Amino acid sequence: MVDVLLLNQLSGLYEFELQPQIETLISDKPHRVINIGGASGYYALGMAMRLPEAKIEVFERDESSQSILRQGAALNRLSDRLSIHGECNPDNIRDILQPGDLVLCDCEGAELSLLRPDRIDALRHCPVLVELHDFIFRGTTQILQHRFGGSHTIQLVAS
């Protein structure tokens, strides 16, 4: 059986609709990328390859996915710039996040509890790309638009 997700990732079709936004974020050359919900490393490893000067901090709670991330980092000679952390929470985001860091967030519904600029001031000063999960928590999009509306230009991209 063909793994469609893997096929899409390898062929460059995975979340293709975000490519213009990703290219814009890369062109800003952030010094650090915070990837919340790293899964198997599609974004973490990709950003490390595209941003050779950047440090990549990945939060991923699943140990199997952490192992895949480590293997991918080793195979691509990125281990020295990629740090893998376990489960993400507002406290460890606050401890690590600095203004100007790029935040990539795909955490299957936890974005409401994690993306809190009212509690994590540095979020007001970082570009944020987040996958919204309104099907998990109704109103997620509106809540995050309200939280970030005063500090960010918001662009919604349909999948």
C-alpha positions as CSV (number, residue, x, y, z in Angstrom):
1,M,0.0,0.0,0.0
2,V,1.3,3.5,-0.9
3,D,1.8,6.0,1.9
4,V,0.1,9.0,0.4
5,L,1.5,11.4,3.0
6,L,5.1,10.3,2.4
7,L,4.6,10.4,-1.4
8,N,3.3,14.0,-1.1
9,Q,6.2,15.0,1.1
10,L,8.8,13.4,-1.2
11,S,7.3,14.8,-4.4
12,G,7.0,18.4,-3.0
13,L,3.2,18.4,-3.0
14,Y,2.7,18.3,0.7
15,E,0.9,21.4,1.8
16,F,1.8,22.9,-1.6
17,E,-0.6,25.8,-1.0
18,L,1.8,27.2,1.7
19,Q,4.9,27.3,-0.6
20,P,4.6,31.1,-1.2
21,Q,4.4,31.8,2.5
22,I,7.2,29.4,3.3
23,E,9.4,31.1,0.7
24,T,8.7,34.5,2.2
25,L,9.5,33.2,5.7
26,I,12.8,31.7,4.4
27,S,13.7,34.9,2.6
28,D,13.6,36.7,5.9
29,K,16.5,34.5,7.1
30,P,15.5,33.9,10.7
31,H,18.3,32.8,13.0
32,R,16.1,30.3,14.8
33,V,13.0,28.3,13.9
34,I,10.7,26.9,16.6
35,N,8.8,24.0,15.2
36,I,5.9,23.0,17.5
37,G,4.6,19.6,16.5
38,G,7.6,18.4,14.5
39,A,6.2,14.9,13.6
40,S,8.7,13.2,11.3
41,G,10.6,16.4,10.5
42,Y,9.2,17.6,7.2
43,Y,9.4,21.3,8.2
44,A,12.2,21.0,10.8
45,L,14.6,19.2,8.5
46,G,13.5,21.3,5.4
47,M,14.0,24.6,7.2
48,A,17.4,23.4,8.5
49,M,18.4,22.6,4.9
50,R,17.1,25.9,3.5
51,L,18.4,28.0,6.3
52,P,22.0,26.8,6.8
53,E,22.8,29.4,9.5
54,A,19.6,28.8,11.6
55,K,19.2,26.8,14.7
56,I,16.1,24.6,14.7
57,E,14.2,23.8,17.9
58,V,11.6,21.0,17.5
59,F,8.9,20.1,20.0
60,E,7.5,16.6,19.4
61,R,6.0,14.5,22.2
62,D,5.8,11.2,20.3
63,E,9.0,9.2,20.9
64,S,8.8,7.3,17.6
65,S,8.6,10.6,15.7
66,Q,11.6,12.0,17.8
67,S,13.6,8.9,16.7
68,I,12.7,9.6,13.0
69,L,13.7,13.3,13.5
70,R,17.1,12.2,14.9
71,Q,17.7,9.8,12.1
72,G,16.7,12.4,9.5
73,A,19.0,15.0,11.1
74,A,21.9,12.6,11.2
75,L,21.4,11.4,7.6
76,N,21.3,15.1,6.4
77,R,24.2,16.2,8.7
78,L,22.0,18.6,10.6
79,S,22.3,17.2,14.1
80,D,24.5,20.0,15.3
81,R,21.8,22.6,14.5
82,L,18.6,20.7,15.4
83,S,17.5,20.3,19.0
84,I,14.6,17.9,19.8
85,H,12.4,18.6,22.8
86,G,9.4,16.6,24.1
87,E,5.9,17.9,24.7
88,C,5.5,21.6,24.3
89,N,3.8,23.9,26.8
90,P,3.5,27.6,27.3
91,D,6.3,27.7,29.9
92,N,8.9,26.1,27.7
93,I,7.9,28.3,24.7
94,R,8.3,31.3,27.0
95,D,11.7,30.0,28.1
96,I,13.1,29.5,24.6
97,L,11.3,32.0,22.3
98,Q,13.1,35.2,21.3
99,P,11.8,38.1,19.2
100,G,12.5,37.4,15.6
101,D,12.4,33.6,15.8
102,L,10.2,31.9,13.3
103,V,7.4,29.8,14.8
104,L,5.9,26.9,12.8
105,C,3.0,25.3,14.6
106,D,1.1,22.2,13.6
107,C,0.1,20.6,16.9
108,E,-3.3,19.0,16.2
109,G,-5.5,21.4,18.3
110,A,-3.1,22.5,21.0
111,E,-2.5,25.8,19.2
112,L,-5.1,27.5,21.4
113,S,-3.2,26.6,24.6
114,L,0.3,27.3,23.2
115,L,0.0,30.4,21.1
116,R,-0.7,32.9,23.8
117,P,0.9,36.3,23.1
118,D,-0.9,37.6,26.3
119,R,1.3,35.2,28.3
120,I,4.3,34.9,26.0
121,D,5.2,38.4,24.9
122,A,7.9,37.3,22.4
123,L,5.1,35.8,20.2
124,R,4.1,39.4,19.4
125,H,7.5,39.8,17.7
126,C,7.8,36.6,15.8
127,P,6.4,35.5,12.4
128,V,4.0,32.6,13.1
129,L,2.8,30.0,10.6
130,V,0.1,27.9,12.2
131,E,-2.2,25.1,11.0
132,L,-5.6,25.8,12.5
133,H,-7.8,22.9,13.7
134,D,-11.3,24.3,13.9
135,F,-12.6,20.8,13.5
136,I,-11.1,20.0,16.9
137,F,-12.0,23.2,18.6
138,R,-14.7,25.3,17.0
139,G,-13.7,29.0,16.7
140,T,-9.9,28.4,16.8
141,T,-9.4,30.6,13.7
142,Q,-11.3,33.5,15.2
143,I,-9.7,33.2,18.6
144,L,-6.2,33.3,17.1
145,Q,-7.1,36.1,14.8
146,H,-8.2,38.1,17.8
147,R,-5.0,37.2,19.8
148,F,-2.6,38.2,16.9
149,G,-4.6,40.8,15.1
150,G,-2.9,43.7,16.9
151,S,0.7,42.5,16.2
152,H,0.6,40.6,13.0
153,T,-0.7,40.8,9.5
154,I,-2.9,37.7,9.2
155,Q,-3.3,35.8,6.0
156,L,-5.5,32.7,5.9
157,V,-4.6,30.0,3.4
158,A,-7.2,27.4,2.5
159,S,-6.0,23.8,2.1
